[in-house]
Amino acid sequence: MINVPAEKISEMYDKVDRDLQNNIQNENLSTPRDLGEFRGEIPHDLDMLSNDDIANLMVKVQEYQRCVNSYLSDARNMKKVKQRILKGVKSAITIERGKEYVESDPRYIESDCSLLYWEMKEEYLEDISKSASKSYQMISRLIALREQDLQQTTRREVFRKGRRKTYG
């Protein structure tokens, strides 16, 4: 029977993420992570911004969401790695010490805590991503409303000019 020690299992699975990150960088697939000072906030005076400012904000929000989604993808990948590590560590400890000692073994607890970290990070990033999506929708809706207002104003002006010519 061949056994892999719990510590070696963790190293083997952690290598998967390092290899993935290296591959992404080598193929130039990584997402830019630096957005300067912008952190996805929508100004309180959004409706007072010029059309150009709104367009610029929309681009920033879209890039912010893309960046957050990249972090979210990383977190999901790490969560998968940590789930596999935990499964392997649990199996190794069960073989080594017996089933009744697994959950109190420090190696199991360490792996479980690491998995919990990535589960929590995934949830946190999902919330941020949803918020960024709602911000983008809000900006998009404001643009649509401005376009409708502009069309209505144009129609009224055309109607007024037409009435002046008819009755003028």
C-alpha positions in Angstrom: 0.0 0.0 0.0 1.3 3.4 -1.0 0.6 6.3 1.3 1.2 10.0 0.8 1.7 12.0 4.1 -0.8 14.7 4.8 1.8 17.4 4.5 2.8 16.3 1.0 -0.8 16.2 -0.2 -1.2 19.9 0.7 2.0 20.8 -1.3 0.9 18.8 -4.3 -2.5 20.5 -4.5 -1.1 24.0 -3.8 1.2 23.5 -6.8 -1.9 23.4 -9.1 -2.7 27.0 -8.3 0.8 28.1 -8.8 1.0 26.3 -12.2 -2.3 27.9 -13.3 -1.2 31.4 -12.3 2.1 30.9 -14.2 0.2 29.7 -17.3 -2.2 32.6 -17.2 0.7 35.1 -17.0 2.7 33.3 -19.7 -0.3 33.5 -22.1 -1.0 37.1 -21.2 -4.5 36.3 -20.0 -4.3 38.0 -16.6 -6.7 40.9 -15.8 -5.3 44.3 -14.9 -5.6 44.6 -11.1 -4.8 48.3 -10.6 -7.7 50.7 -11.0 -6.0 53.5 -9.1 -8.2 55.1 -6.4 -11.5 53.8 -7.9 -13.2 51.2 -5.7 -16.6 50.9 -7.4 -18.3 53.8 -5.6 -21.1 55.6 -7.4 -21.2 59.4 -6.6 -24.3 60.6 -4.7 -24.7 63.3 -7.3 -24.8 60.8 -10.2 -27.8 62.6 -11.9 -25.8 65.9 -11.9 -22.8 64.5 -13.8 -22.3 65.4 -17.5 -22.8 62.8 -20.1 -19.0 62.5 -20.6 -18.5 62.0 -16.9 -21.2 59.3 -16.8 -19.6 57.6 -19.8 -16.2 57.6 -18.0 -17.8 56.4 -14.8 -19.5 53.6 -16.7 -16.1 52.4 -18.1 -14.5 52.5 -14.7 -17.4 50.5 -13.1 -17.2 48.0 -15.9 -13.4 47.6 -15.5 -13.9 47.4 -11.7 -16.4 44.6 -12.1 -14.1 42.8 -14.5 -11.3 43.0 -12.0 -13.5 41.8 -9.1 -14.7 38.9 -11.2 -11.1 38.0 -11.9 -10.5 37.9 -8.1 -13.7 35.9 -7.7 -12.5 33.4 -10.2 -9.2 33.1 -8.4 -11.0 32.5 -5.1 -13.2 29.8 -6.7 -10.1 28.1 -8.1 -8.4 28.2 -4.7 -11.5 26.9 -3.0 -11.4 23.8 -5.3 -7.7 23.3 -4.5 -8.4 23.6 -0.8 -11.3 21.1 -1.0 -9.1 18.6 -2.7 -6.3 19.1 -0.1 -8.8 18.7 2.8 -10.1 15.5 1.2 -6.6 14.1 0.8 -5.5 15.2 4.3 -8.6 13.6 5.8 -7.9 10.3 4.0 -4.2 10.3 5.0 -5.0 11.0 8.6 -7.7 8.3 8.6 -5.2 5.7 7.3 -2.5 6.9 9.7 -4.4 7.5 12.9 -7.9 6.3 12.4 -11.2 7.9 11.6 -11.9 9.1 15.2 -8.8 11.4 15.3 -9.3 13.1 11.9 -11.2 16.3 13.0 -8.9 16.9 16.0 -5.7 16.5 14.0 -3.9 19.8 13.6 -3.2 19.0 9.9 -6.9 18.6 9.3 -7.8 21.7 11.2 -5.2 23.7 9.3 -6.6 22.5 5.9 -10.2 23.1 7.0 -9.4 26.6 8.1 -7.7 27.3 4.8 -10.8 26.1 2.9 -13.0 28.2 5.1 -10.9 31.3 4.3 -11.5 30.8 0.5 -15.2 30.0 1.0 -15.6 33.2 2.9 -13.5 35.2 0.4 -15.6 33.8 -2.5 -18.9 34.9 -0.8 -17.4 38.4 -0.1 -16.3 38.8 -3.7 -19.7 37.6 -5.0 -21.4 40.4 -3.0 -19.0 43.0 -4.4 -19.5 41.7 -7.9 -23.3 41.9 -7.5 -23.0 45.4 -6.2 -20.8 46.5 -9.2 -23.3 44.9 -11.5 -26.1 46.9 -9.9 -24.1 50.1 -10.2 -23.5 49.5 -13.9 -27.2 48.9 -14.4 -28.0 52.1 -12.5 -25.7 54.1 -14.7 -27.1 52.5 -17.8 -30.6 53.3 -16.7 -29.7 56.9 -16.1 -28.3 57.1 -19.7 -31.5 55.6 -21.0 -33.6 58.1 -19.1 -31.5 61.0 -20.4 -32.0 59.8 -23.9 -35.8 59.6 -23.4 -35.8 63.1 -22.0 -33.8 64.4 -25.0 -36.2 62.7 -27.4 -39.3 64.1 -25.6 -37.8 67.6 -25.6 -37.0 67.3 -29.3 -40.6 66.1 -30.1 -42.0 69.0 -28.1 -39.9 71.5 -30.0 -40.9 70.0 -33.3 -44.5 70.1 -32.3 -44.3 73.8 -31.1 -42.6 74.9 -34.3 -45.2 73.1 -36.3 -48.0 74.8 -34.4 -46.4 78.2 -34.9 -46.2 77.7 -38.6 -49.8 76.5 -38.8 -51.3 79.2 -36.5 -48.6 81.9 -36.7 
